[in-house]
Amino acid sequence: MAEKRPPNDRDQGRKPVSPTGEVMKARPIRMTDAEWVKCKALGGAAWVRERIRLAKPPLDE
């Protein structure tokens, strides 16, 4: 029988951190296979973050 891992070994490892030091969270996104291939070719998550950073905020109605 395998040993159970102690509860204090959870949540270990390097945490994703932005260049500013802010902790980043994984966010799911739905895409077609073709959109996923194109997104990866354009630069993946870094490209998406840059596009969001450069986008103008929506106008309030």
C-alpha positions as CSV (number, residue, x, y, z in Angstrom):
1,M,0.0,0.0,0.0
2,A,1.4,3.4,-1.0
3,E,2.0,6.0,1.7
4,K,-0.4,8.8,1.9
5,R,1.2,12.2,1.4
6,P,1.0,14.6,4.3
7,P,-1.5,17.4,3.9
8,N,1.2,20.1,4.2
9,D,2.9,19.2,0.9
10,R,0.1,20.7,-1.2
11,D,0.3,24.0,-3.2
12,Q,4.1,23.7,-3.6
13,G,6.2,24.8,-6.6
14,R,6.8,28.1,-8.3
15,K,3.8,30.3,-8.5
16,P,3.1,32.1,-11.8
17,V,4.1,35.8,-11.3
18,S,3.8,38.7,-13.7
19,P,6.8,41.0,-14.4
20,T,5.3,43.4,-11.8
21,G,5.3,40.8,-9.1
22,E,1.5,40.3,-9.1
23,V,0.4,36.7,-8.7
24,M,-1.3,35.4,-11.9
25,K,-4.2,32.9,-11.9
26,A,-5.1,30.5,-14.7
27,R,-8.2,31.4,-16.6
28,P,-10.1,29.1,-19.0
29,I,-11.0,30.3,-22.5
30,R,-13.0,28.6,-25.2
31,M,-11.6,28.5,-28.7
32,T,-11.9,26.3,-31.8
33,D,-8.9,24.2,-32.7
34,A,-8.1,26.6,-35.5
35,E,-8.3,29.6,-33.2
36,W,-6.0,27.8,-30.7
37,V,-3.4,27.1,-33.4
38,K,-3.5,30.7,-34.5
39,C,-3.3,32.0,-30.9
40,K,-0.2,29.9,-30.2
41,A,1.4,31.0,-33.5
42,L,0.8,34.7,-32.5
43,G,2.5,34.2,-29.1
44,G,0.0,32.4,-26.9
45,A,-0.8,33.8,-23.5
46,A,1.8,36.6,-23.7
47,W,0.2,37.8,-26.9
48,V,-3.3,37.8,-25.4
49,R,-2.1,39.7,-22.3
50,E,-0.4,42.3,-24.5
51,R,-3.6,42.8,-26.6
52,I,-5.6,43.2,-23.5
53,R,-3.1,45.7,-22.1
54,L,-3.2,47.8,-25.3
55,A,-7.0,47.7,-25.7
56,K,-9.0,50.7,-24.8
57,P,-11.4,50.1,-21.9
58,P,-15.1,49.9,-22.9
59,L,-17.1,53.0,-22.7
60,D,-19.7,53.2,-19.9
61,E,-23.3,53.5,-21.2
